Amino acid sequence: RHLAPHFQETIAISRRNVTHLHWRDRWHALGRMHTEVRQEGTVQWLALTPWGSIRHGLGHHLLGLTNPYTPPRRGPRRVLRRVMSFLGVVLELGLLPSFIVTYALRIGGRMDVVIGEGPWEVAFGLFLRALGRAGVVVYDDIDYAPGFLPIHGLRRRMVAALERFAIRRADLVVCVGERLARLRRTQGAQDVRVIPNGVDLDRFREAAAVRRQAGPRRPTLIYTGYLGAWAGVDLILEAAALIVQRVPELRIILLGHGTPLDLETLKAGIRERGLARVVDFRGEVPYARLPEHLAEADVGLVMFRPLDLTRYAFPLKVVEYMAAGLPVLATADTEAAALVVRVGAGAAVTFDSVAVTEAAVKLLQDISWRSALGEAAWRAAHTFDWSHLMTRHFLASSEAMQKISCGHRTVSLQTGVKP
């Protein structure tokens, strides 16, 4: 929506998951591509269910894996795990043909700018450019894609090779953080810019105001976002069992989504640790109401498991916490922690329940320190306003566009996953 005013026509393609479908329709999705289209002014939104779509986390569910990052014991299940991951390679090969058919049937014509979030999406843009159907190809670099694939070496190497290919051949690489930017320069990117994730300040400003005026309440930590294994929710629960011994009135608000197995694991962890009174799990809430929940909290948590994926990630939740006036507690040696420490918006600790406990207790009990960090977070959030950042994004694309003959169309491929 920020880019659309600069163009006569904007097309956004997003990949749709089949988790919401009936089980019969999920099987049909394996061999059937489907698109849903809606028009909002000059923006056309295409929700694409590509060929080879399966329910997110299906393999983990079938194998009973609660954490894909922990190697299983040797035996038949270990072999089956690798076989199923290899089948994921076959399914992923349906992405590029799905994009091409969607373009041919739903879009057509020449794109002046193609913005892709991920290697498959940028490969599609490069395909259009090779046919003379696209001008500038922008790699919107929000994640280290191989980090999503911890199980099968062949699949990981394939995606890593495709990512490097796309990075080297894109006209512009817009990285979400400094770590990704350094990596992309070593991989041969032609033009690298750092434009971080942002926040709608007007939406979250009210949460900061409500907190300043609030009276006494239970000391509260909050986590928002994906609830899968890499998100570190298991560590939050482990630390909660320790924190509540020193802060008896502790409350932890959890908001977010995950696979059915993720949610089963979360609820089991709460039950086994006796945290029913402590953890307030609210599930997935409308984004427009997120500031209301943040206004109830004292500290925002970003305790990601230290992996290749999360070290490079710039989670939206970080700047959302900051805009709501919340100090942030993040895992050390990550892009998120580097930001928090740089602007004085919180603290970084190792991925360890004792370290998290000590930092959280200090933040909850030292009100003056917590308030100072919250104010610093709120001030720093103003540099992450979406409208300002997207203007920079457009200007960077415009510089690349000046190198070629340009018209007035752009296409955005938003099929990547954001921590």
Residue, then its C-alpha position, 0 to 999 in steps of 0.5 A: r500500500h505504501l508503494a502503490p501510489h507511485f505506480q499506475e498498477t500494483i500486483a501483490i502475490s502471496r502464498r496461501n497455506v492449506t491448513h485452513l482447508h478440509w482434509r479432502d481439499r488438502w489432498h486436492a491441493l497437492g495436484r491443483m493450483h488455485t488463486e483468489v483475486r481481489q481488487e483494492g483501487t490500483v492494487q490487485w491481490l492474488a492469494l496463490t495456493p501453488w502446486g504441491s501444497i501440504r499442511h504446514g508441519l505435516g511431516h513433524h505431525l506424522l513423525g511426532l516431532t515436537n522440535p525439528y532442530t533436535p536430531p532424533r535417535r537412530g532407527p527407522r524414524r530417523v530414516l523416515r524423517r530424512v525421506m519425508s524432508f527429501l519429498g519436500v524438495v519435490l513439492e518445492l519444485g512446484l513453486l516456480p511453475s505456479f508463479i509462471v502460470t499465475y502470471a500467464l493467466r492472471i497478470g500478463g504484460r510487462m512488469d517494470v519492477v518485480i519485488g521478491e521475498g525469497p529465492w523462488e520468488v526472485a527466480f520468477g522475477l529473473f525468469l520474467r526479466a530474461l523474457g523481456r517481461a520485467g525491468v528491475v528485479v529487487y530481492d527483498d531480503i527478509d530471511y536467510a532461506p536455508g535456515f528454514l531447512p534444518i533436516h535434509g542436507l540436499r534440500r538445504r544446499m539446493v535452496a542455498a544455491l538458488e538463494r546465492f544465484a538470485i542474490r547475485r543476479a538481482d538488480l537490487v538487494v534490500c536487506v532487513g539488517e546489517r548481518l544479511a547485508r554483510l553476507r549478501r556482499t560476500q555472495g556477490a550482490q550487485d547493489v545492497r541497501v539496508i532498510p529494516n522492518g518498520v511499524d505503524l507508529d500511530r497504531f502503537r502509540e496509544a499502547a505506550a500512552v495507556r501504559r504510562q497512565a495505568g495503575p498497579r497490575r501484575p508484572t507481565l511479560i509478553y511474546t507475540g508471533y509464531l509459536g514454533a520451535w525456533a521461536g524459543v517459546d519452550l525456553i520462555l516456559e522453562a524460565a517462567a517456572l524459575i521466575v515465578q519463584r521470585v516474582p509470585e504474581l508473574r503473568i506471561i501473555l502469549l499471542g500467536h499461531g503455529t501448527p497443531l503440533d506446535l500448539e499441542t506442545l505449548k499446552a503440554g509444556i504449560r500443563e507439565r510445568g504447572l504454569a496454568r495460573v501464570v501463562d495467559f495464552r490468547g492465541e491469534v488475535p486481529y492485528a488491529r487489536l495487538p496494541e491493546h494487548l501490548a498495553e497490558a505488558d511490562v517487557g517484550l520477549v524475543m527469545f529466539r533459539p540461536l540458529d542460522l535462521t534467527r541470527y539474521a532475522f529482524p522480527l517485526k515484534v521488536v519494533e512493535y514492542m518498542a513503539a508500544g514503549l516496552p523494553v525488549l529482552a532478546t537472545a544474544d548474537t542475533e540481529a534483534a539483540a544488536l538493535v536492542v542494545r544499540v538503541g538502548a531499548g532493552a537487554a540481550v542474554t544467552f539462550d539459557s533459562v537461568a540467564v533469561t530468569e535473571a534478566a527478566v526478574k531485574l526488569l520486572q523489579d527495577i521499575s526505574w531501569r525498566s521505565a528508562l529502557g521503555e522510553a528509549a525504546w519508544r523514542a528509537a521506534h520513531t526511526f522505524d516508521w513504515s512510511h519513511l522506510m517504504t519511501r527509502h525502498f521506493l527511492a532505491s528501486s527508482e535508482a535501479m529503474q533509471k538504468i533501464s526504460c521504465g513504465h508504471r507497473t510493479v509486482s510484489l511477491q510476498t510468499g516468504v515467512k517472517p519470524 
